[in-house]
């Protein structure tokens, strides 16, 4: 089934979103110029989510990608809620008091976040009251704990991740008299999601990562070439420190069963995630909640199933690993993306493709045809394609779309092959997931002048 270039473009552009940071009286005081984001589903419905917001009561901007598994419920909840938890964790004591007093006396609340959303980015109205009450309990506790010290961003990120995960677990245990909400909180808790979040404030960039989505910095070297700096580590079986951490947390007798076939207890790829209470709750608690839960939950084989060799839960944590990076003028952009991108592309290629796109400059490297027998005709084709590519480099108005085009359509020469792109995008829903994962990307562009002025 062959798609025309306009059809390919309409599929690729369906979820694209861009935001430019407004300039204040001609002087852009933010270290962020703006961002481009996009998503390409492979699952139906897509299990990835994304979020971006400006913090209104503190300085800084929050951006994040969330990769769901066993459904999209957990990723959806985390994408709606996590930034509020982070923002509240960063608020000074007097602002928390102001907000609490406003709720007490029924006055309008100070807005905490300004969201930057695509119309397709859904918010669940039904659960908003429940979510608000959990968040309020959290800020009331922060008020009571008032230590008078200003919160460190790293601490705030860690506390917010852990607290939200805790609330997801608690809400599912308590249940809800409204059967729709009851089923919703259980679906959120029994599904799971990884999260990779950036907080940018001036030259301070913090990345909080739980799971196997990634953050990567695009750096422009003095000769104009591009290089990539990793700002997160995957929490999976490929990360030796992570495997060691899991082993340290359980008795020696379980050493052989903890990680099997590169999965946690032989089942789960990420070693850190939100939700996934099947890897956190005791067997008794799992049985009690499933038995007292709605029938849909009881009929679901997945929820009834207890992982093998399940002796000393929890086996999973949502605690993020936080990396701080002080931005330099040569740090031009940040890419946050779910593993759907990194499975298809090396970070060095990502840095080059985005860097060249943003600067509009193609370094004409000699064509590498490593090990392939190439006829003159093919060589001519490659050179013609390269010439066309220079003129078409601007066909995407969005850096994330440009990157997805390469991730899905690249051939062995590293150029976008329209026929391959067309084939990959026209796969029927049930087949698409066998060839690739959902891809979600946010590309944040930095303002080198502002960073240099620091």
Residue pairs with C-beta under 8 A, 6 or more apart in sequence:
1 426
2 419
2 422
2 426
3 11
3 422
3 425
3 426
5 418
8 418
8 421
8 422
8 425
9 395
11 40
11 425
12 38
12 40
12 396
12 401
12 404
12 405
12 425
13 38
13 398
13 401
14 120
15 38
15 39
15 40
15 118
15 120
16 36
16 37
16 38
16 118
16 397
16 398
16 400
16 401
17 36
17 37
17 38
17 116
17 117
17 118
17 398
18 34
18 35
18 36
18 37
18 397
18 398
19 34
19 35
19 52
19 116
20 33
20 34
21 28
21 30
21 32
21 33
21 34
21 61
28 447
28 449
28 450
29 450
30 61
30 447
30 450
31 200
31 201
31 202
31 203
31 327
31 446
31 447
31 450
31 451
31 454
32 61
32 200
32 444
32 445
32 446
32 447
33 445
33 446
33 447
34 444
34 445
35 52
35 63
35 116
35 442
35 443
35 444
35 445
36 398
36 399
36 400
36 401
36 442
36 443
36 445
37 50
37 52
37 118
37 400
37 440
37 441
37 442
37 443
38 398
38 400
38 401
38 404
38 440
38 441
39 46
39 48
39 50
39 438
39 439
39 440
39 441
40 340
40 404
40 408
40 438
40 439
41 48
41 432
41 438
42 340
42 432
42 433
42 435
42 436
42 437
42 438
42 439
43 72
43 432
43 433
43 437
43 438
44 429
44 432
45 72
46 72
46 438
47 67
47 68
47 69
47 71
47 72
47 75
47 438
48 65
48 66
48 67
48 68
48 72
48 75
48 338
48 340
48 438
48 439
48 440
49 65
49 66
49 68
49 72
49 75
49 76
49 78
49 79
49 121
49 193
49 440
50 64
50 65
50 66
50 79
50 121
50 440
50 442
51 62
51 63
51 64
51 66
51 79
51 80
51 82
51 83
51 115
51 117
51 121
52 61
52 62
52 63
52 64
52 115
52 116
52 117
52 442
53 61
53 62
53 83
53 113
53 114
53 115
53 116
54 60
54 61
54 62
54 113
54 114
54 116
55 61
55 62
55 87
55 90
55 112
55 113
56 110
56 111
56 112
56 113
56 114
57 87
57 91
57 95
57 110
57 112
58 87
58 90
58 91
58 92
58 201
59 201
59 202
60 90
60 199
60 200
60 201
61 199
61 200
61 201
62 83
62 86
62 87
62 113
62 197
62 198
62 199
63 197
63 198
63 200
63 336
63 442
63 444
64 79
64 82
64 83
64 195
64 196
64 197
64 198
64 336
64 442
65 195
65 196
65 213
65 336
65 337
65 338
65 440
65 441
65 442
66 75
66 78
66 79
66 193
66 194
66 195
66 213
66 338
66 440
67 75
67 193
67 194
67 195
67 211
67 212
67 213
67 338
67 339
67 340
67 438
67 440
68 74
68 75
68 76
68 191
68 192
68 193
69 191
69 192
69 193
69 268
69 269
69 270
69 273
69 276
70 190
70 191
70 192
70 276
70 302
71 187
71 191
72 191
73 184
73 187
73 188
73 191
73 275
74 168
74 187
74 188
74 189
74 191
74 192
74 193
74 274
74 275
74 276
75 191
75 193
76 122
76 124
76 188
77 124
77 127
77 131
77 168
77 188
77 193
77 275
78 164
78 193
78 195
78 274
78 275
79 121
80 123
80 124
80 131
81 131
81 135
81 164
82 160
82 161
82 164
82 195
82 197
83 113
83 197
84 112
84 113
84 135
85 135
85 138
85 160
85 161
85 163
85 164
86 156
86 157
86 160
86 197
86 199
87 112
87 113
88 96
88 112
88 135
88 138
88 139
88 142
88 160
89 142
89 151
89 155
89 156
89 157
89 159
89 160
89 163
90 151
90 153
90 156
91 99
91 112
91 139
91 142
92 150
93 143
93 146
93 148
95 110
96 139
96 142
96 143
97 143
98 110
99 109
99 110
99 112
99 139
100 136
100 139
100 140
100 143
101 107
102 108
102 109
102 110
103 109
103 136
117 123
124 184
126 180
126 181
126 184
127 181
127 184
127 185
130 171
130 176
130 181
130 185
134 167
134 170
134 171
138 163
138 167
153 199
153 201
153 204
153 206
153 324
154 206
154 322
154 324
157 197
157 199
157 206
157 208
157 320
157 322
158 208
158 319
158 320
158 322
161 195
161 208
161 210
161 274
161 318
161 319
161 320
162 318
162 319
164 274
164 318
165 274
165 275
165 318
168 185
168 188
168 189
168 274
168 275
169 189
169 277
169 280
169 281
171 185
171 188
171 189
172 185
172 186
172 188
172 189
172 190
172 277
172 289
173 285
173 289
175 182
175 185
175 186
175 289
175 292
175 293
176 182
176 185
179 294
182 293
182 294
183 293
183 294
183 296
183 297
186 289
186 293
186 294
186 297
186 303
187 297
188 275
189 275
189 277
190 275
190 276
190 277
190 278
190 297
190 300
190 302
190 303
191 275
191 276
192 268
192 270
192 273
192 274
192 275
192 276
193 211
193 273
193 274
193 275
194 210
194 211
194 212
194 213
194 235
194 270
194 272
194 273
194 274
194 338
195 208
195 209
195 210
195 211
195 213
195 274
195 318
195 320
196 207
196 208
196 209
196 210
196 211
196 213
196 214
196 215
196 232
196 336
196 338
197 207
197 208
197 209
197 320
197 336
198 205
198 206
198 207
198 215
198 334
198 336
198 444
199 205
199 206
199 208
200 327
200 334
200 444
202 454
203 326
203 327
203 328
203 451
203 454
204 324
204 326
204 327
205 231
205 324
205 325
205 326
205 327
205 334
206 322
206 323
206 324
206 325
207 215
207 231
207 232
207 322
207 323
207 325
208 320
208 321
208 322
209 215
209 232
209 233
209 235
209 320
209 321
209 322
209 323
210 235
210 270
210 272
210 273
210 274
210 317
210 318
210 319
210 320
210 321
211 234
211 235
211 236
211 270
211 271
211 272
211 273
212 234
212 235
212 236
212 269
212 270
212 339
213 232
213 336
213 337
213 338
213 339
214 230
214 232
214 234
214 335
214 336
214 337
214 339
214 342
214 347
215 230
215 231
215 232
215 323
215 334
215 335
215 336
216 228
216 229
216 230
216 231
216 232
216 334
216 335
216 337
216 347
216 350
216 351
217 228
217 229
217 230
217 231
217 325
217 331
217 333
217 334
218 226
218 227
218 228
218 331
218 332
218 333
218 334
218 335
218 350
218 351
218 354
218 355
219 226
219 227
219 228
219 229
219 330
219 331
219 332
219 351
220 226
220 330
220 332
220 355
220 359
221 227
221 330
224 361
224 363
225 352
225 363
226 351
226 352
226 354
226 355
226 356
227 348
227 351
228 347
228 348
228 350
228 351
229 325
229 331
230 347
231 323
231 325
231 334
232 321
232 323
233 239
233 241
233 242
233 321
234 242
234 339
235 242
235 270
235 271
235 272
235 321
236 242
236 262
236 269
236 270
236 271
237 243
237 259
237 262
237 263
237 269
237 271
238 262
239 271
242 271
242 272
243 259
243 271
245 271
246 258
246 259
246 264
246 271
246 315
247 255
247 258
250 258
250 311
250 312
250 315
251 311
251 312
254 309
254 311
254 312
257 265
257 266
257 308
257 309
258 264
258 265
258 309
258 315
260 266
262 269
263 269
264 270
264 271
264 279
264 315
264 316
265 279
265 307
265 308
265 309
265 310
265 315
266 307
266 308
267 307
268 276
268 279
268 316
271 316
272 316
272 317
272 318
272 319
272 320
273 316
273 318
274 318
276 316
277 286
278 286
278 303
278 305
278 306
278 307
279 307
279 313
279 314
279 315
279 316
280 313
280 314
280 315
280 316
281 289
281 313
281 314
282 313
283 306
283 310
286 303
286 306
290 297
290 298
290 303
290 304
291 298
293 303
297 303
298 304
307 315
325 331
327 446
327 451
327 454
328 451
329 448
329 451
329 452
330 448
331 446
331 451
332 355
332 358
332 445
332 446
332 448
333 354
333 355
333 358
333 399
333 443
333 444
333 445
333 446
334 443
334 444
334 446
335 350
335 351
335 354
335 403
335 441
335 442
335 443
335 444
336 441
336 442
336 444
337 350
337 403
337 439
337 440
337 441
337 442
338 437
338 438
338 439
338 440
338 441
339 437
340 407
340 436
340 437
340 438
340 439
340 440
341 350
341 403
341 404
341 407
341 439
341 441
343 436
343 437
344 407
344 408
344 410
344 436
345 403
345 406
345 407
345 410
349 406
349 414
350 403
352 363
353 402
353 403
353 406
354 399
354 402
354 403
354 443
356 362
356 363
356 393
357 393
357 396
357 399
357 402
357 403
358 399
358 445
360 393
360 394
362 389
362 390
362 393
364 386
367 379
367 382
367 383
367 386
367 413
368 413
368 414
369 379
369 382
369 413
372 412
374 382
382 413
382 415
385 415
386 415
389 415
389 416
396 402
396 405
399 443
399 445
400 441
400 442
400 443
403 441
403 443
404 439
404 441
405 416
405 421
406 416
407 439
408 420
408 421
408 424
408 425
408 436
408 439
409 416
409 417
409 418
409 420
409 421
409 424
410 416
410 417
410 420
411 417
411 420
424 435
424 436
427 435
